[in-house]
Amino acid sequence: MASSVRIFDPWSRTAAVIAPELGFNCISMTTDIGGETIEVIDSPQDVLNGESRPSGFGIPILFPFPNRIREGRFHFEGQDYAIPPAKGHPNAIHGFCYDRPWRVHEQTSDSVTGRFQLSVDAPERRKCWPADFLFDVRYRVAESRLECQFRIVNCDTRPLPWGLGTHAYFRLPFGSRSRAEQCEYFVPVSEQWELKDFLPTGRRLPVENQAPLRNGAEFGSTKYDDVFTAWESDGGTLRSSIQDPQAGIQLTQICDSQYFREAVVYTPPGRNALCIEPYTCVTDAVNLQSQDLNTGLQVLAPGQVVQTWTALQVSPILA
């Protein structure tokens, strides 16, 4: 049985539960809206048994690459690298951190910080990536909000290519008297990456202004497993939202537009759940970069540090 850490804000009665041994996965976020306790994260009740697929619940953290790398192979600065493909898949998937235990670095009543270093916490994977890294993730709850701060350190002597994503499974509906199919979700994107076998071809295709994602897609009306880009910025932030109009509750996901740019929208089959996944780069960015495409791949120099953030806000729908 995996252990968990609960953080709590008594003023808004907002709580989050994080499982450090399961990839520092946030397996629950609850808050009180109108006297009702609302759960917005989808995880199995027995998730701490450790038998569920690591990327299939809660908020998996995807680093140093989100989504897939074709056949687990890439070339960087004169050297070839190979990553073992995920079980049952032809490609490497979701990075090195989501399926390994993390160390709790700091903890207070309303926050917890997890730490992952490639050479320490997954040493057999160190040879699969050009440089070692130190990765801190801090969760904090306040005012019906879950904040997540990311700190990435290149602790090596070689450049560190990196991409970051989160893979939250949002539970629908939010209200106890609502139905999932009444919920709508909004992602203001204007382009999507053409995919073949879930991997980008390199082409970016326009999304028409009247596309459901921009104006509100009804849950269950369309199936998605797609990578979108040209995400409309709002004063330095990127926003997406899910609304449960019957309950009068809205969940807004907010990201730092300095680094985040792609949105993967995924509707898991057979579940009343929805994934809206903010990424700093496109799928297979480390390979597409060689085609002189704008992929979002970042490279940290030795000793360099970068910080970014995301947040989830639960609130009443304003009339």
HELIX and SHEET records of a PDB file:
HELIX    1   1 PRO A   20  LEU A   22  5                                   3    
HELIX    2   2 VAL A   47  ASN A   49  5                                   3    
HELIX    3   3 ARG A   70  GLY A   72  5                                   3    
HELIX    4   4 LEU A  118  ASP A  121  1                                   4    
HELIX    5   5 PRO A  123  CYS A  128  5                                   6    
HELIX    6   6 ALA A  180  GLN A  182  5                                   3    
HELIX    7   7 PRO A  212  ASN A  215  1                                   4    
HELIX    8   8 ALA A  285  LEU A  288  1                                   4    
HELIX    9   9 GLN A  289  GLN A  291  5                                   3    
SHEET    1   A 4 VAL A   5  ASP A   9  0                                        
SHEET    2   A 4 THR A  14  ALA A  19 -1                                        
SHEET    3   A 4 ASN A  25  ILE A  33 -1                                        
SHEET    4   A 4 GLU A  36  GLU A  39 -1                                        
SHEET    1   B 2 ILE A  61  LEU A  62  0                                        
SHEET    2   B 2 GLY A 165  THR A 166 -1                                        
SHEET    1   C 2 ARG A  68  ILE A  69  0                                        
SHEET    2   C 2 ALA A  92  ILE A  93 -1                                        
SHEET    1   D 2 ARG A  73  PHE A  76  0                                        
SHEET    2   D 2 GLN A  79  ALA A  82 -1                                        
SHEET    1   E 9 ARG A 103  GLN A 107  0                                        
SHEET    2   E 9 SER A 111  GLN A 117 -1                                        
SHEET    3   E 9 PHE A 133  ALA A 142 -1                                        
SHEET    4   E 9 ARG A 145  ASN A 154 -1                                        
SHEET    5   E 9 VAL A 305  PRO A 316 -1                                        
SHEET    6   E 9 ILE A 249  ASP A 256 -1                                        
SHEET    7   E 9 THR A 237  ASP A 244 -1                                        
SHEET    8   E 9 GLU A 184  PHE A 186 -1                                        
SHEET    9   E 9 ALA A 217  GLU A 218 -1                                        
SHEET    1   F 2 LEU A 160  TRP A 162  0                                        
SHEET    2   F 2 GLN A 298  LEU A 300 -1                                        
SHEET    1   G 6 TYR A 169  ARG A 171  0                                        
SHEET    2   G 6 ALA A 273  TYR A 279 -1                                        
SHEET    3   G 6 GLU A 262  TYR A 266 -1                                        
SHEET    4   G 6 ASP A 225  TRP A 231 -1                                        
SHEET    5   G 6 VAL A 189  LYS A 196 -1                                        
SHEET    6   G 6 LEU A 199  PRO A 206 -1                                        
END                                                                             
